[in-house]
Structure formats: structure tokens, C-alpha cells
């Protein structure tokens, strides 16, 4: 089963999150951990600056999944966040249809500057009921 007949095998997008994005997501989600919203606090951590919420990254990913695969229902996702994403640093979001499991899309978000992967995982999409 293919997600859609005309879906690209691999699609790439770029996005540069901002501190305003982190702050807005914190307000919306209630996750106001200072590592995300307090530059002074974050400067004293091992990261040296604020880092993105993992679910903010996935929210952006989810929006692209809806764009790439209209009419598909989000069934499941598996995600890992091996490295931080920082404000004002460009990210590359890559989506690849899994050749072994056509209803699954492989997802990778990486920092453009150094290639460090900040989100790695997959998402299973199903046809609308």
C-alpha cells in the first residue's frame, strides 16, 4: 500500500525556529521549563542557550506530513531526540517513504550548520476511515 500514488519518495524542507516560537509553544503547551524559555538560565546549562521543545519540532513535522499526504490519518509515531535544536539555527526536515513499509514515513530533522540529527523517527499513516 502506498500513502498516495503521487507522493514523493523523499521530500526536504527547511525551517529556522525562533525564541518567539519556543515562547509561544511554552505558553500553548504549559511546558515553560527554563531550558526552553529562559536564555539566562539556559546559558548556564550544558547547552549554553535555549533549546526547542521536542514536541514543537514534531508539530512542524506533523504539519508537513499533512501537506505531503492529504487525507491520511496519523496512526502512530516513534521519535527520538538525540541532539538539541536551537533558536535561530536552520533545520532541515527530511521525509522518506519507507520502501519496506509503504505506510510508514521515515523522518529526520537535522541542524543545517553541522548536520547533527535533532529528531529521528518514523510515522505510520493510514487511509482515512
N, CA, C and O atoms as a printed pandas DataFrame, in Angstrom:
     atom_number atom_name residue_name chain_id  residue_number  x_coord  y_coord  z_coord
0              1         N          UNK        A               1    0.846   -1.184    0.000
1              2        CA          UNK        A               1    0.000    0.000    0.000
2              3         C          UNK        A               1    0.882    1.234    0.000
3              4         O          UNK        A               1    1.813    1.330    0.800
4              5         N          UNK        A               2    0.610    2.153   -0.860
5              6        CA          UNK        A               2    1.336    3.413   -0.924
6              7         C          UNK        A               2    0.487    4.491   -0.265
7              8         O          UNK        A               2   -0.741    4.462   -0.340
8              9         N          UNK        A               3    1.147    5.430    0.372
9             10        CA          UNK        A               3    0.391    6.507    1.013
10            11         C          UNK        A               3   -0.432    7.269   -0.008
11            12         O          UNK        A               3   -1.633    7.459    0.180
12            13         N          UNK        A               4    0.188    7.699   -1.066
13            14        CA          UNK        A               4   -0.516    8.275   -2.196
14            15         C          UNK        A               4    0.288    7.952   -3.441
15            16         O          UNK        A               4    1.515    7.862   -3.392
16            17         N          UNK        A               5   -0.390    7.780   -4.533
17            18        CA          UNK        A               5    0.285    7.375   -5.765
18            19         C          UNK        A               5    1.320    8.395   -6.215
19            20         O          UNK        A               5    2.345    8.027   -6.789
20            21         N          UNK        A               6    1.062    9.667   -5.959
21            22        CA          UNK        A               6    1.981   10.697   -6.443
22            23         C          UNK        A               6    2.884   11.262   -5.339
23            24         O          UNK        A               6    3.530   12.292   -5.530
24            25         N          UNK        A               7    2.926   10.587   -4.188
25            26        CA          UNK        A               7    3.764   11.072   -3.095
26            27         C          UNK        A               7    5.236   10.931   -3.465
27            28         O          UNK        A               7    5.639    9.901   -4.006
28            29         N          UNK        A               8    6.036   11.945   -3.184
29            30        CA          UNK        A               8    7.469   11.842   -3.471
30            31         C          UNK        A               8    8.127   10.812   -2.558
31            32         O          UNK        A               8    7.688   10.602   -1.427
32            33         N          UNK        A               9    9.172   10.180   -3.054
33            34        CA          UNK        A               9    9.905    9.214   -2.255
34            35         C          UNK        A               9   10.603    9.913   -1.092
35            36         O          UNK        A               9   10.547    9.447    0.046
36            37         N          UNK        A              10   11.264   11.041   -1.389
37            38        CA          UNK        A              10   11.919   11.843   -0.356
38            39         C          UNK        A              10   11.583   13.303   -0.593
39            40         O          UNK        A              10   11.602   13.779   -1.728
40            41         N          UNK        A              11   11.278   14.005    0.478
41            42        CA          UNK        A              11   10.974   15.436    0.399
42            43         C          UNK        A              11   11.700   16.131    1.538
43            44         O          UNK        A              11   11.752   15.618    2.655
44            45         N          UNK        A              12   12.264   17.309    1.250
45            46        CA          UNK        A              12   13.030   18.060    2.240
46            47         C          UNK        A              12   12.494   19.481    2.361
47            48         O          UNK        A              12   12.130   20.114    1.369
48            49         N          UNK        A              13   12.454   19.964    3.591
49            50        CA          UNK        A              13   12.041   21.336    3.903
50            51         C          UNK        A              13   13.081   21.940    4.843
51            52         O          UNK        A              13   13.840   21.213    5.484
52            53         N          UNK        A              14   13.116   23.250    4.922
53            54        CA          UNK        A              14   13.950   23.917    5.911
54            55         C          UNK        A              14   13.070   24.793    6.790
55            56         O          UNK        A              14   12.005   25.247    6.374
56            57         N          UNK        A              15   13.531   25.017    7.995
57            58        CA          UNK        A              15   12.820   25.851    8.963
58            59         C          UNK        A              15   13.825   26.359    9.972
59            60         O          UNK        A              15   14.706   25.620   10.409
60            61         N          UNK        A              16   13.693   27.621   10.341
61            62        CA          UNK        A              16   14.534   28.210   11.373
62            63         C          UNK        A              16   13.636   28.624   12.535
63            64         O          UNK        A              16   12.975   29.660   12.468
64            65         N          UNK        A              17   13.607   27.820   13.604
65            66        CA          UNK        A              17   12.792   28.196   14.761
66            67         C          UNK        A              17   13.402   29.404   15.468
67            68         O          UNK        A              17   14.612   29.624   15.420
68            69         N          UNK        A              18   12.558   30.165   16.110
69            70        CA          UNK        A              18   12.994   31.357   16.837
70            71         C          UNK        A              18   12.662   31.230   18.321
71            72         O          UNK        A              18   11.898   30.355   18.727
72            73         N          UNK        A              19   13.240   32.104   19.108
73            74        CA          UNK        A              19   12.899   32.122   20.534
74            75         C          UNK        A              19   11.414   32.419   20.705
75            76         O          UNK        A              19   10.776   31.894   21.617
76            77         N          UNK        A              20   10.864   33.254   19.834
77            78        CA          UNK        A              20    9.420   33.537   19.898
78            79         C          UNK        A              20    8.608   32.262   19.678
79            80         O          UNK        A              20    7.561   32.087   20.302
80            81         N          UNK        A              21    9.077   31.359   18.791
81            82        CA          UNK        A              21    8.407   30.068   18.598
82            83         C          UNK        A              21    8.449   29.251   19.884
83            84         O          UNK        A              21    7.442   28.669   20.287
84            85         N          UNK        A              22    9.627   29.207   20.536
85            86        CA          UNK        A              22    9.768   28.462   21.785
86            87         C          UNK        A              22    8.818   29.023   22.846
87            88         O          UNK        A              22    8.136   28.273   23.546
88            89         N          UNK        A              23    8.786   30.354   22.953
89            90        CA          UNK        A              23    7.951   31.005   23.959
90            91         C          UNK        A              23    6.471   30.756   23.701
91            92         O          UNK        A              23    5.716   30.474   24.632
92            93         N          UNK        A              24    6.050   30.858   22.439
93            94        CA          UNK        A              24    4.638   30.626   22.095
94            95         C          UNK        A              24    4.246   29.178   22.369
95            96         O          UNK        A              24    3.156   28.915   22.877
96            97         N          UNK        A              25    5.130   28.237   22.033
97            98        CA          UNK        A              25    4.827   26.829   22.289
98            99         C          UNK        A              25    4.754   26.567   23.793
99           100         O          UNK        A              25    3.895   25.810   24.246
100          101         N          UNK        A              26    5.635   27.178   24.562
101          102        CA          UNK        A              26    5.603   27.026   26.018
102          103         C          UNK        A              26    4.276   27.523   26.573
103          104         O          UNK        A              26    3.684   26.881   27.441
104          105         N          UNK        A              27    3.812   28.645   26.083
105          106        CA          UNK        A              27    2.542   29.204   26.551
106          107         C          UNK        A              27    1.382   28.294   26.176
107          108         O          UNK        A              27    0.488   28.048   26.986
108          109         N          UNK        A              28    1.399   27.799   24.948
109          110        CA          UNK        A              28    0.322   26.929   24.471
110          111         C          UNK        A              28    0.321   25.580   25.187
111          112         O          UNK        A              28   -0.739   25.082   25.566
112          113         N          UNK        A              29    1.489   24.992   25.374
113          114        CA          UNK        A              29    1.590   23.641   25.923
114          115         C          UNK        A              29    1.643   23.609   27.452
115          116         O          UNK        A              29    1.345   22.584   28.064
116          117         N          UNK        A              30    2.019   24.723   28.061
117          118        CA          UNK        A              30    2.209   24.745   29.506
118          119         C          UNK        A              30    3.597   24.271   29.926
119          120         O          UNK        A              30    3.910   24.257   31.117
120          121         N          UNK        A              31    4.435   23.882   28.958
121          122        CA          UNK        A              31    5.802   23.435   29.255
122          123         C          UNK        A              31    6.718   24.651   29.214
123          124         O          UNK        A              31    7.310   24.971   28.184
124          125         N          UNK        A              32    6.820   25.321   30.362
125          126        CA          UNK        A              32    7.647   26.525   30.434
126          127         C          UNK        A              32    8.976   26.250   31.144
127          128         O          UNK        A              32    9.512   27.116   31.835
128          129         N          UNK        A              33    9.493   25.045   30.966
129          130        CA          UNK        A              33   10.806   24.690   31.506
130          131         C          UNK        A              33   11.803   25.763   31.081
131          132         O          UNK        A              33   11.839   26.126   29.906
132          133         N          UNK        A              34   12.612   26.280   32.005
133          134        CA          UNK        A              34   13.532   27.366   31.656
134          135         C          UNK        A              34   14.552   27.002   30.569
135          136         O          UNK        A              34   15.106   27.897   29.931
136          137         N          UNK        A              35   14.805   25.725   30.351
137          138        CA          UNK        A              35   15.732   25.338   29.285
138          139         C          UNK        A              35   15.202   25.776   27.914
139          140         O          UNK        A              35   15.973   25.938   26.968
140          141         N          UNK        A              36   13.881   25.967   27.814
141          142        CA          UNK        A              36   13.253   26.384   26.563
142          143         C          UNK        A              36   13.020   27.896   26.474
143          144         O          UNK        A              36   13.042   28.467   25.384
144          145         N          UNK        A              37   12.799   28.533   27.614
145          146        CA          UNK        A              37   12.308   29.918   27.566
146          147         C          UNK        A              37   13.156   30.952   28.299
147          148         O          UNK        A              37   12.873   32.147   28.213
148          149         N          UNK        A              38   14.172   30.526   29.005
149          150        CA          UNK        A              38   14.961   31.472   29.800
150          151         C          UNK        A              38   16.418   31.470   29.331
151          152         O          UNK        A              38   17.202   30.618   29.748
152          153         N          UNK        A              39   16.778   32.416   28.469
153          154        CA          UNK        A              39   18.146   32.447   27.945
154          155         C          UNK        A              39   19.220   32.558   29.023
155          156         O          UNK        A              39   20.290   31.965   28.887
156          157         N          UNK        A              40   18.952   33.303   30.084
157          158        CA          UNK        A              40   19.947   33.451   31.153
158          159         C          UNK        A              40   20.174   32.113   31.863
159          160         O          UNK        A              40   21.316   31.714   32.092
160          161         N          UNK        A              41   19.092   31.431   32.205
161          162        CA          UNK        A              41   19.205   30.106   32.822
162          163         C          UNK        A              41   19.908   29.135   31.874
163          164         O          UNK        A              41   20.841   28.437   32.269
164          165         N          UNK        A              42   19.460   29.098   30.642
165          166        CA          UNK        A              42   19.992   28.144   29.659
166          167         C          UNK        A              42   21.470   28.355   29.378
167          168         O          UNK        A              42   22.187   27.403   29.069
168          169         N          UNK        A              43   21.928   29.590   29.483
169          170        CA          UNK        A              43   23.343   29.882   29.250
170          171         C          UNK        A              43   24.232   29.152   30.250
171          172         O          UNK        A              43   25.403   28.896   29.969
172          173         N          UNK        A              44   23.687   28.819   31.407
173          174        CA          UNK        A              44   24.464   28.119   32.441
174          175         C          UNK        A              44   24.358   26.591   32.338
175          176         O          UNK        A              44   24.940   25.876   33.155
176          177         N          UNK        A              45   23.626   26.093   31.351
177          178        CA          UNK        A              45   23.478   24.640   31.183
178          179         C          UNK        A              45   24.510   24.126   30.188
179          180         O          UNK        A              45   25.246   24.909   29.586
180          181         N          UNK        A              46   24.560   22.824   30.021
181          182        CA          UNK        A              46   25.498   22.228   29.063
182          183         C          UNK        A              46   25.197   22.632   27.624
183          184         O          UNK        A              46   26.057   22.506   26.752
184          185         N          UNK        A              47   23.971   23.121   27.366
185          186        CA          UNK        A              47   23.594   23.546   26.022
186          187         C          UNK        A              47   24.068   24.964   25.704
187          188         O          UNK        A              47   24.319   25.299   24.546
188          189         N          UNK        A              48   24.187   25.783   26.733
189          190        CA          UNK        A              48   24.669   27.141   26.558
190          191         C          UNK        A              48   23.644   28.131   26.038
191          192         O          UNK        A              48   23.932   29.322   25.926
192          193         N          UNK        A              49   22.465   27.655   25.724
193          194        CA          UNK        A              49   21.376   28.515   25.208
194          195         C          UNK        A              49   20.079   27.728   25.212
195          196         O          UNK        A              49   20.078   26.527   25.481
196          197         N          UNK        A              50   18.983   28.394   24.918
197          198        CA          UNK        A              50   17.691   27.708   24.942
198          199         C          UNK        A              50   17.621   26.665   23.830
199          200         O          UNK        A              50   18.229   26.803   22.769
200          201         N          UNK        A              51   16.851   25.613   24.122
201          202        CA          UNK        A              51   16.654   24.533   23.158
202          203         C          UNK        A              51   15.161   24.353   22.906
203          204         O          UNK        A              51   14.322   24.667   23.751
204          205         N          UNK        A              52   14.863   23.846   21.738
205          206        CA          UNK        A              52   13.476   23.625   21.349
206          207         C          UNK        A              52   12.826   22.521   22.159
207          208         O          UNK        A              52   13.487   21.577   22.592
208          209         N          UNK        A              53   11.528   22.650   22.358
209          210        CA          UNK        A              53   10.722   21.539   22.856
210          211         C          UNK        A              53   10.724   20.459   21.767
211          212         O          UNK        A              53   10.608   20.778   20.584
212          213         N          UNK        A              54   10.852   19.218   22.145
213          214        CA          UNK        A              54   10.772   18.134   21.163
214          215         C          UNK        A              54    9.440   18.129   20.435
215          216         O          UNK        A              54    9.394   17.881   19.230
216          217         N          UNK        A              55    8.363   18.397   21.148
217          218        CA          UNK        A              55    7.049   18.363   20.510
218          219         C          UNK        A              55    6.812   19.577   19.611
219          220         O          UNK        A              55    5.969   19.520   18.715
220          221         N          UNK        A              56    7.532   20.664   19.831
221          222        CA          UNK        A              56    7.468   21.767   18.865
222          223         C          UNK        A              56    8.034   21.293   17.531
223          224         O          UNK        A              56    7.466   21.575   16.476
224          225         N          UNK        A              57    9.143   20.579   17.579
225          226        CA          UNK        A              57    9.706   20.029   16.343
226          227         C          UNK        A              57    8.708   19.098   15.673
227          228         O          UNK        A              57    8.492   19.170   14.463
228          229         N          UNK        A              58    8.093   18.212   16.478
229          230        CA          UNK        A              58    7.165   17.267   15.871
230          231         C          UNK        A              58    5.912   17.961   15.346
231          232         O          UNK        A              58    5.328   17.504   14.364
232          233         N          UNK        A              59    5.495   19.034   15.966
233          234        CA          UNK        A              59    4.352   19.782   15.447
234          235         C          UNK        A              59    4.639   20.290   14.038
235          236         O          UNK        A              59    3.772   20.241   13.165
236          237         N          UNK        A              60    5.845   20.771   13.824
237          238        CA          UNK        A              60    6.251   21.216   12.482
238          239         C          UNK        A              60    6.290   20.021   11.526
239          240         O          UNK        A              60    5.822   20.113   10.391
240          241         N          UNK        A              61    6.846   18.908   11.988
241          242        CA          UNK        A              61    6.888   17.678   11.185
242          243         C          UNK        A              61    5.468   17.254   10.816
243          244         O          UNK        A              61    5.196   16.939    9.657
244          245         N          UNK        A              62    4.570   17.246   11.788
245          246        CA          UNK        A              62    3.189   16.819   11.566
246          247         C          UNK        A              62    2.508   17.681   10.502
247          248         O          UNK        A              62    1.773   17.167    9.659
248          249         N          UNK        A              63    2.753   18.975   10.543
249          250        CA          UNK        A              63    2.184   19.858    9.523
250          251         C          UNK        A              63    2.650   19.476    8.125
251          252         O          UNK        A              63    1.859   19.481    7.182
252          253         N          UNK        A              64    3.933   19.146    7.988
253          254        CA          UNK        A              64    4.442   18.724    6.680
254          255         C          UNK        A              64    3.875   17.369    6.277
255          256         O          UNK        A              64    3.610   17.148    5.095
256          257         N          UNK        A              65    3.682   16.461    7.222
257          258        CA          UNK        A              65    3.074   15.169    6.898
258          259         C          UNK        A              65    1.672   15.362    6.338
259          260         O          UNK        A              65    1.293   14.699    5.373
260          261         N          UNK        A              66    0.899   16.267    6.937
261          262        CA          UNK        A              66   -0.446   16.545    6.434
262          263         C          UNK        A              66   -0.397   17.130    5.027
263          264         O          UNK        A              66   -1.246   16.825    4.190
264          265         N          UNK        A              67    0.589   17.961    4.775
265          266        CA          UNK        A              67    0.769   18.562    3.458
266          267         C          UNK        A              67    1.186   17.518    2.423
267          268         O          UNK        A              67    0.671   17.514    1.305
268          269         N          UNK        A              68    2.109   16.642    2.787
269          270        CA          UNK        A              68    2.619   15.635    1.863
270          271         C          UNK        A              68    1.617   14.520    1.587
271          272         O          UNK        A              68    1.560   13.995    0.475
272          273         N          UNK        A              69    0.829   14.157    2.596
273          274        CA          UNK        A              69   -0.079   13.013    2.488
274          275         C          UNK        A              69   -1.500   13.412    2.871
275          276         O          UNK        A              69   -2.014   12.950    3.890
276          277         N          UNK        A              70   -2.145   14.267    2.070
277          278        CA          UNK        A              70   -3.502   14.715    2.407
278          279         C          UNK        A              70   -4.458   13.520    2.459
279          280         O          UNK        A              70   -4.365   12.587    1.660
280          281         N          UNK        A              71   -5.366   13.579    3.411
281          282        CA          UNK        A              71   -6.359   12.529    3.548
282          283         C          UNK        A              71   -5.898   11.336    4.358
283          284         O          UNK        A              71   -6.684   10.424    4.617
284          285         N          UNK        A              72   -4.644   11.326    4.759
285          286        CA          UNK        A              72   -4.133   10.221    5.573
286          287         C          UNK        A              72   -4.330   10.533    7.054
287          288         O          UNK        A              72   -4.289   11.692    7.467
288          289         N          UNK        A              73   -4.541    9.495    7.836
289          290        CA          UNK        A              73   -4.752    9.629    9.268
290          291         C          UNK        A              73   -3.465    9.221    9.986
291          292         O          UNK        A              73   -2.861    8.194    9.676
292          293         N          UNK        A              74   -3.070   10.030   10.927
293          294        CA          UNK        A              74   -1.877    9.763   11.731
294          295         C          UNK        A              74   -2.196    8.607   12.680
295          296         O          UNK        A              74   -3.042    8.747   13.563
296          297         N          UNK        A              75   -1.524    7.466   12.504
297          298        CA          UNK        A              75   -1.805    6.290   13.319
298          299         C          UNK        A              75   -0.817    6.117   14.472
299          300         O          UNK        A              75   -1.210    5.724   15.571
300          301         N          UNK        A              76    0.467    6.411   14.228
301          302        CA          UNK        A              76    1.476    6.165   15.248
302          303         C          UNK        A              76    2.765    6.888   14.872
303          304         O          UNK        A              76    3.045    7.108   13.693
304          305         N          UNK        A              77    3.542    7.252   15.883
305          306        CA          UNK        A              77    4.878    7.767   15.625
306          307         C          UNK        A              77    5.842    7.219   16.660
307          308         O          UNK        A              77    5.464    6.944   17.799
308          309         N          UNK        A              78    7.088    7.064   16.249
309          310        CA          UNK        A              78    8.199    6.707   17.123
310          311         C          UNK        A              78    9.245    7.795   16.934
311          312         O          UNK        A              78    9.677    8.053   15.810
312          313         N          UNK        A              79    9.654    8.432   18.024
313          314        CA          UNK        A              79   10.561    9.572   17.916
314          315         C          UNK        A              79   11.699    9.477   18.918
315          316         O          UNK        A              79   11.528    8.977   20.030
316          317         N          UNK        A              80   12.849    9.960   18.510
317          318        CA          UNK        A              80   13.997   10.141   19.402
318          319         C          UNK        A              80   14.537   11.547   19.155
319          320         O          UNK        A              80   14.436   12.070   18.045
320          321         N          UNK        A              81   15.107   12.153   20.184
321          322        CA          UNK        A              81   15.658   13.498   20.108
322          323         C          UNK        A              81   17.113   13.448   20.574
323          324         O          UNK        A              81   17.409   13.812   21.712
324          325         N          UNK        A              82   18.025   13.001   19.704
325          326        CA          UNK        A              82   19.408   12.755   20.121
326          327         C          UNK        A              82   20.258   14.001   20.360
327          328         O          UNK        A              82   21.257   13.935   21.075
328          329         N          UNK        A              83   19.879   15.124   19.775
329          330        CA          UNK        A              83   20.643   16.371   19.933
330          331         C          UNK        A              83   19.676   17.540   20.009
331          332         O          UNK        A              83   18.546   17.437   19.533
332          333         N          UNK        A              84   20.099   18.648   20.599
333          334        CA          UNK        A              84   19.216   19.805   20.714
334          335         C          UNK        A              84   19.087   20.594   19.413
335          336         O          UNK        A              84   19.981   20.612   18.568
336          337         N          UNK        A              85   17.938   21.241   19.297
337          338        CA          UNK        A              85   17.709   22.251   18.261
338          339         C          UNK        A              85   17.687   23.599   18.964
339          340         O          UNK        A              85   17.083   23.746   20.027
340          341         N          UNK        A              86   18.343   24.571   18.369
341          342        CA          UNK        A              86   18.479   25.886   18.987
342          343         C          UNK        A              86   17.681   26.943   18.222
343          344         O          UNK        A              86   17.391   26.794   17.035
344          345         N          UNK        A              87   17.341   27.998   18.930
345          346        CA          UNK        A              87   16.689   29.138   18.290
346          347         C          UNK        A              87   17.634   29.766   17.273
347          348         O          UNK        A              87   18.844   29.841   17.485
348          349         N          UNK        A              88   17.060   30.209   16.177
349          350        CA          UNK        A              88   17.773   30.950   15.133
350          351         C          UNK        A              88   18.825   30.129   14.395
351          352         O          UNK        A              88   19.727   30.699   13.782
352          353         N          UNK        A              89   18.727   28.797   14.442
353          354        CA          UNK        A              89   19.590   27.932   13.647
354          355         C          UNK        A              89   18.720   27.098   12.711
355          356         O          UNK        A              89   17.786   26.422   13.142
356          357         N          UNK        A              90   19.042   27.159   11.442
357          358        CA          UNK        A              90   18.244   26.474   10.425
358          359         C          UNK        A              90   18.264   24.964   10.620
359          360         O          UNK        A              90   19.290   24.364   10.938
360          361         N          UNK        A              91   17.084   24.375   10.416
361          362        CA          UNK        A              91   16.921   22.927   10.473
362          363         C          UNK        A              91   16.506   22.419    9.098
363          364         O          UNK        A              91   15.825   23.114    8.345
364          365         N          UNK        A              92   16.924   21.205    8.783
365          366        CA          UNK        A              92   16.491   20.523    7.565
366          367         C          UNK        A              92   15.594   19.371    7.987
367          368         O          UNK        A              92   15.999   18.519    8.778
368          369         N          UNK        A              93   14.373   19.345    7.459
369          370        CA          UNK        A              93   13.402   18.304    7.771
370          371         C          UNK        A              93   13.288   17.402    6.549
371          372         O          UNK        A              93   12.931   17.866    5.466
372          373         N          UNK        A              94   13.589   16.117    6.715
373          374        CA          UNK        A              94   13.576   15.185    5.599
374          375         C          UNK        A              94   12.565   14.078    5.865
375          376         O          UNK        A              94   12.527   13.496    6.949
376          377         N          UNK        A              95   11.751   13.801    4.858
377          378        CA          UNK        A              95   10.705   12.782    4.923
378          379         C          UNK        A              95   10.964   11.782    3.804
379          380         O          UNK        A              95   11.071   12.167    2.640
380          381         N          UNK        A              96   11.065   10.504    4.147
381          382        CA          UNK        A              96   11.320    9.471    3.154
382          383         C          UNK        A              96   10.334    8.334    3.362
383          384         O          UNK        A              96   10.225    7.794    4.463
384          385         N          UNK        A              97    9.623    7.975    2.314
385          386        CA          UNK        A              97    8.710    6.841    2.425
386          387         C          UNK        A              97    9.533    5.570    2.591
387          388         O          UNK        A              97   10.467    5.328    1.826
388          389         N          UNK        A              98    9.190    4.762    3.584
389          390        CA          UNK        A              98    9.898    3.523    3.875
390          391         C          UNK        A              98    9.562    2.491    2.794
391          392         O          UNK        A              98    8.409    2.076    2.672
392          393         N          UNK        A              99   10.551    2.081    2.018
393          394        CA          UNK        A              99   10.328    1.121    0.930
394          395         C          UNK        A              99    9.846   -0.223    1.451
395          396         O          UNK        A              99    9.118   -0.928    0.752
396          397         N          UNK        A             100   10.239   -0.591    2.671
397          398        CA          UNK        A             100    9.838   -1.877    3.248
398          399         C          UNK        A             100    8.450   -1.846    3.871
399          400         O          UNK        A             100    7.789   -2.879    3.973
400          401         N          UNK        A             101    8.007   -0.662    4.287
401          402        CA          UNK        A             101    6.683   -0.480    4.883
402          403         C          UNK        A             101    6.074    0.776    4.279
403          404         O          UNK        A             101    6.221    1.860    4.844
404          405         N          UNK        A             102    5.400    0.659    3.154
405          406        CA          UNK        A             102    4.926    1.839    2.417
406          407         C          UNK        A             102    3.978    2.764    3.178
407          408         O          UNK        A             102    3.797    3.916    2.782
408          409         N          UNK        A             103    3.364    2.274    4.275
409          410        CA          UNK        A             103    2.501    3.175    5.049
410          411         C          UNK        A             103    3.290    3.938    6.110
411          412         O          UNK        A             103    2.708    4.645    6.933
412          413         N          UNK        A             104    4.614    3.795    6.090
413          414        CA          UNK        A             104    5.468    4.438    7.090
414          415         C          UNK        A             104    6.393    5.457    6.421
415          416         O          UNK        A             104    6.982    5.194    5.373
416          417         N          UNK        A             105    6.500    6.606    7.044
417          418        CA          UNK        A             105    7.403    7.652    6.583
418          419         C          UNK        A             105    8.528    7.797    7.601
419          420         O          UNK        A             105    8.284    7.942    8.799
420          421         N          UNK        A             106    9.757    7.754    7.109
421          422        CA          UNK        A             106   10.932    7.966    7.947
422          423         C          UNK        A             106   11.167    9.466    8.042
423          424         O          UNK        A             106   11.062   10.182    7.046
424          425         N          UNK        A             107   11.482    9.937    9.233
425          426        CA          UNK        A             107   11.596   11.373    9.496
426          427         C          UNK        A             107   12.955   11.663   10.100
427          428         O          UNK        A             107   13.428   10.944   10.980
428          429         N          UNK        A             108   13.578   12.730    9.612
429          430        CA          UNK        A             108   14.817   13.199   10.223
430          431         C          UNK        A             108   14.827   14.713   10.203
431          432         O          UNK        A             108   14.553   15.340    9.179
432          433         N          UNK        A             109   15.146   15.288   11.346
433          434        CA          UNK        A             109   15.359   16.733   11.462
434          435         C          UNK        A             109   16.809   16.898   11.883
435          436         O          UNK        A             109   17.257   16.278   12.847
436          437         N          UNK        A             110   17.542   17.735   11.157
437          438        CA          UNK        A             110   18.962   17.925   11.449
438          439         C          UNK        A             110   19.307   19.405   11.400
439          440         O          UNK        A             110   18.711   20.174   10.647
440          441         N          UNK        A             111   20.279   19.787   12.215
441          442        CA          UNK        A             111   20.776   21.162   12.160
442          443         C          UNK        A             111   21.538   21.337   10.852
443          444         O          UNK        A             111   22.407   20.530   10.521
444          445         N          UNK        A             112   21.214   22.384   10.115
445          446        CA          UNK        A             112   21.860   22.630    8.816
446          447         C          UNK        A             112   23.346   22.920    8.989
447          448         O          UNK        A             112   24.156   22.512    8.157
448          449         N          UNK        A             113   23.705   23.608   10.043
449          450        CA          UNK        A             113   25.096   24.042   10.230
450          451         C          UNK        A             113   26.072   22.880   10.386
451          452         O          UNK        A             113   27.136   22.869    9.768
452          453         N          UNK        A             114   25.705   21.902   11.215
453          454        CA          UNK        A             114   26.650   20.810   11.479
454          455         C          UNK        A             114   26.099   19.419   11.174
455          456         O          UNK        A             114   26.810   18.430   11.353
456          457         N          UNK        A             115   24.856   19.320   10.719
457          458        CA          UNK        A             115   24.273   18.030   10.357
458          459         C          UNK        A             115   23.827   17.174   11.525
459          460         O          UNK        A             115   23.367   16.051   11.318
460          461         N          UNK        A             116   23.951   17.672   12.751
461          462        CA          UNK        A             116   23.538   16.882   13.915
462          463         C          UNK        A             116   22.031   16.631   13.870
463          464         O          UNK        A             116   21.242   17.563   13.713
464          465         N          UNK        A             117   21.646   15.380   14.007
465          466        CA          UNK        A             117   20.234   14.996   13.984
466          467         C          UNK        A             117   19.597   15.379   15.315
467          468         O          UNK        A             117   20.100   15.033   16.384
468          469         N          UNK        A             118   18.480   16.101   15.230
469          470        CA          UNK        A             118   17.791   16.546   16.435
470          471         C          UNK        A             118   16.465   15.829   16.646
471          472         O          UNK        A             118   15.931   15.833   17.755
472          473         N          UNK        A             119   15.935   15.223   15.611
473          474        CA          UNK        A             119   14.746   14.379   15.705
474          475         C          UNK        A             119   14.930   13.264   14.689
475          476         O          UNK        A             119   15.252   13.512   13.527
476          477         N          UNK        A             120   14.723   12.039   15.138
477          478        CA          UNK        A             120   14.823   10.886   14.257
478          479         C          UNK        A             120   13.659    9.971   14.589
479          480         O          UNK        A             120   13.365    9.737   15.761
480          481         N          UNK        A             121   12.997    9.453   13.568
481          482        CA          UNK        A             121   11.895    8.555   13.863
482          483         C          UNK        A             121   11.118    8.181   12.630
483          484         O          UNK        A             121   11.597    8.283   11.501
484          485         N          UNK        A             122    9.893    7.739   12.886
485          486        CA          UNK        A             122    9.002    7.366   11.792
486          487         C          UNK        A             122    7.564    7.614   12.211
487          488         O          UNK        A             122    7.246    7.753   13.392
488          489         N          UNK        A             123    6.717    7.662   11.212
489          490        CA          UNK        A             123    5.296    7.887   11.436
490          491         C          UNK        A             123    4.526    6.959   10.509
491          492         O          UNK        A             123    4.831    6.847    9.321
492          493         N          UNK        A             124    3.523    6.296   11.072
493          494        CA          UNK        A             124    2.653    5.440   10.282
494          495         C          UNK        A             124    1.383    6.208    9.978
495          496         O          UNK        A             124    0.742    6.752   10.877
496          497         N          UNK        A             125    1.028    6.249    8.717
497          498        CA          UNK        A             125   -0.184    6.930    8.262
498          499         C          UNK        A             125   -1.096    5.894    7.606
499          500         O          UNK        A             125   -0.626    4.980    6.929
500          501         N          UNK        A             126   -2.378    6.045    7.812
501          502        CA          UNK        A             126   -3.372    5.139    7.239
502          503         C          UNK        A             126   -4.383    5.939    6.447
503          504         O          UNK        A             126   -4.591    7.125    6.704
504          505         N          UNK        A             127   -5.008    5.287    5.485
505          506        CA          UNK        A             127   -6.070    5.943    4.726
506          507         C          UNK        A             127   -7.210    6.339    5.633
507          508         O          UNK        A             127   -7.470    5.682    6.641
508          509         N          UNK        A             128   -7.889    7.406    5.279
509          510        CA          UNK        A             128   -8.996    7.896    6.084
510          511         C          UNK        A             128  -10.090    6.831    6.171
511          512         O          UNK        A             128  -10.381    6.131    5.201
512          513         N          UNK        A             129  -10.679    6.731    7.346
513          514        CA          UNK        A             129  -11.734    5.723    7.574
514          515         C          UNK        A             129  -13.015    6.077    6.873
515          516         O          UNK        A             129  -13.994    5.337    6.964
